Amino acid sequence: MRQASLALTRLVALLVVVTAFGSGFAFADGDLAKGVKIFERECALCHTIGKGEPNRFGSNLFGITQRKAATAPGYKYSQQFTAMATWIWTPDRVASFVVAPAATIPGNKMSVFQGVADSDLDDLIAYLAAQK
């Protein structure tokens, strides 16, 4: 329960900042080289990132910041994600999701993931946004 509360607090804080400063306010400052390492450490077990690479437990993330949610070709999303994810992914949307996936969409396949540390967020999002 405490972890869920912490995750929700982190999500709300991020959303407040995004609302106050607008889209893409910090991610341009991210370090791509650090982002690669964070992706490899936090994401690569479940996701691929290269154009045309296969899906794994999670979808391929190539072009994530420019596509409609729940539309990665050939990936079977959870029913909860398909029903609730009606947006276009932007760097801000990706950030709010990877900080607290279970709080964003309860029951989605990524709900088991604890989220990316705030200190890694800018670098990871800059790297993901560059993959297009």
N, C-alpha and C positions, 0 to 999 in steps of 0.2 A: 504494500500500500504506500509506503514511504517513497519507493522508487517511482511509482506512478505520479505521486504528488510532485516530486522533484522534476520529473519529465514535463508535466503540465506547466509548472512554474517556468521552466526554461522555454517552452514553446510560447507561452503568453509573453514573456519578456522579449523574445525575438520578434514576435508579431507587433508588439508596441514599437520597437525600434524601426521595423520595416514601414509601419504606418507613418511614423514621424519623419523618416528620412527619404522615403520613396524607394523605388526599385533600383537594385544594383548599386547601392550606396557604398558598400565596403568590399565587394568581391573582386573588383578590378585591382585591388591592392594585394590580392593573394599571390603567393609564391607558387608558380606552376611546378617547379622541381619538388618542393615539399608536398604539393598536392598529389603528385604521382606516388610518392611514398605512402601518403595517408590512404590513397585509394588502394594500393597494394596491401596495406595492413588491415584496413577496415572493410573494404568492399569487394576485393577481387575473389574472395572465396565463393561468393554468391553471384557476382556480376561480371560481365565482360564489358569492354569499353570501345573496342575497335569496330570500325564500320563492317557490317556483315558477319561479325562473330556470333556464335550461337548463344542462346539464352542458357543460363544455368538455373540454380534455384531461384534466382532473381533475373529480371529482364536485362537485356543488353542496354547499356546506358549511352551509346553513341547518339549524339544529338538531343540528349534529354532536355536541355533548356530551350528547345524550340518545338517540342511536340506536345500533342494532347496527351494527357494522362491516360494510362491503361490502353495504349495503342501500339506497344512494341510488337512487331510481327512475330507470330508463332508463340507468344508467351501466354500462359494461362494464369490470369490474375485471380486473386481471391474474390469471392462474391462481394464482400464488404468493400474492397478497393474499387471494383468495377461500378458499384452503386454510388459511391461517394466521391470518387475522383473525377470531377467534371471540369477540370481546369486545364489550361495550357501550362506546362512546366516553365517556370522562369528561374533564374538563380535564387531569388527570394523564396519561391515555393519549394524548391529542392532543399534549401537550407532549413526551412521550418519542418520539413518532413524528416530529414536525416537527424535532426536534433532530437526529435521525439516521435518516431513513427507510430508507436502504439497509441499515443495521445491524439495524433492527427487523424488516424483511421483505425479505431479499435478492431482487432481481428484480422488485419491484413497480414500477409505472409512475412512482412518485415517486423512484425510486432515483437518477435523474439530478440531483435537487435536493440541494444541498450542506447544507441545513438552516438553520434560523433561529438567529441569534446568541443566545447566552445573555442578553445585555443587552436583547433585544427580546421575549423569551419571555413574561414576565408580561403585558405589554401586549397582545400578540397573542392569548394564550389568554383573557384577560379579554374581549376584543372577540368572539372566536369563541363563547365561552360565553354572551354576551349576545344572540346571534342565535337566538332561539327563539320 
